[in-house]
């Protein structure tokens, strides 16, 4: 009744190491927090409608009346989520 041990597949998919997992969790948590702060900072729909223009003017170095807080928060949120997506995508590609 002893069954032979079957050999494991040579294509074992790597698990996410602890450093990558912690970095991914940190970036997602920071991104969600920044998104919440940005949502609280936007007070009306007019500001939300003009947000792309504010961010573009901020990137071009043109000052606006509202200051740099909202464009900087928006860019920080996008960069944080982009970094988390890049780390996850790189892990997924290495897993194949």
Secondary structure, 3 states (H helix, E strand, C coil): CCCCCCCCCCCCCCCCCHHHHHHHHHHHHHHHHHHHHHHHHCCCHHHHHCHHHHHHHHHHCCCCCCCCHHHHHHHHHHHHHHHHHHHHHHHHHHHC
